[in-house]
Amino acid sequence: MGLKEIQVKVLDNDLEKAMRILKKKIQNDGLFKRLKLKKSYEKPSEYKRRKQREALRRQRIAAAKAARYRR
């Protein structure tokens, strides 16, 4: 995965709002999740299981979206 540049502009010296926006952007980018996974060692079997769960979740979301548009 390549690194993406994340920028947040501070308007009217409202630092709290800028920090909330930055946190949201980082969360949507998945950086927090990647950092949490890299914090400790993950066994290969756990890695495979996690990847499989993520794939199933993506499939369920895609199926739900497809069902919603069929109506």
C-alpha positions in Angstrom: 0.0 0.0 0.0 1.3 3.4 -0.9 1.3 6.3 1.4 -1.3 8.9 0.8 -0.9 12.6 1.7 -3.6 13.8 4.2 -4.1 17.5 4.5 -6.4 19.4 6.8 -6.8 23.2 6.7 -7.3 25.1 9.9 -9.9 27.8 9.5 -10.5 30.6 12.0 -7.9 29.1 14.4 -10.3 26.3 15.2 -7.8 23.6 16.0 -10.3 21.2 17.7 -12.4 21.0 14.5 -9.3 20.5 12.4 -8.1 17.7 14.7 -11.5 16.0 14.5 -11.4 16.2 10.7 -7.9 14.8 10.6 -8.8 11.9 12.9 -11.8 11.1 10.7 -9.6 11.1 7.6 -7.0 8.9 9.1 -9.7 6.5 10.3 -11.3 6.3 6.9 -7.9 5.7 5.3 -7.4 2.7 7.6 -4.2 4.0 9.1 -5.2 3.3 12.7 -6.1 -0.3 11.8 -2.8 -0.9 10.1 -0.9 0.6 13.0 -2.8 -1.6 15.5 -2.0 -4.7 13.4 1.7 -3.9 13.1 2.0 -3.3 16.9 2.3 -7.0 17.6 3.2 -10.2 15.8 0.3 -12.0 14.1 0.7 -15.7 13.5 0.2 -16.8 9.9 -2.9 -18.8 10.7 -4.4 -15.7 12.4 -3.5 -13.6 9.4 -5.3 -16.0 7.0 -8.3 -16.1 9.3 -8.5 -12.3 9.5 -8.1 -11.9 5.8 -10.9 -14.5 5.2 -13.2 -12.6 7.6 -12.5 -9.3 5.9 -13.2 -10.9 2.5 -16.5 -12.3 3.8 -17.5 -8.9 5.2 -16.7 -7.2 1.9 -18.9 -9.8 0.1 -21.8 -9.3 2.5 -21.6 -5.6 2.1 -21.5 -5.9 -1.7 -24.4 -8.3 -1.7 -26.5 -6.0 0.5 -25.7 -3.1 -1.9 -26.7 -5.2 -4.9 -29.9 -6.2 -3.2 -30.7 -2.7 -2.4 -30.3 -1.5 -6.0 -32.4 -4.4 -7.4 -35.6 -3.1 -5.8 
